[in-house]
Amino acid sequence: MKLSTPTKLVFWLSTALAVLGILGKFIAIPFVSSYNFWLVAAGFVLLWLGNVLKGF
């Protein structure tokens, strides 16, 4: 399996999702705190897709 570099958009979206999820764990943010695990998981899945799929 060849890995590719994710686009800048995918990288920053996945980073933003992961940061929001982590912040939601420690700071009470109405929607984010309820789904903090899923936001971090979605960020990692998005980053994984950006690495596995070429041009994503």
Secondary structure, DSSP 8 states (H G I E B T S, - for coil): -------HHHHHHHHHHHHHHHHHHHS--HHHHHTHHHHHHHHHHHHHHHHHSTT-
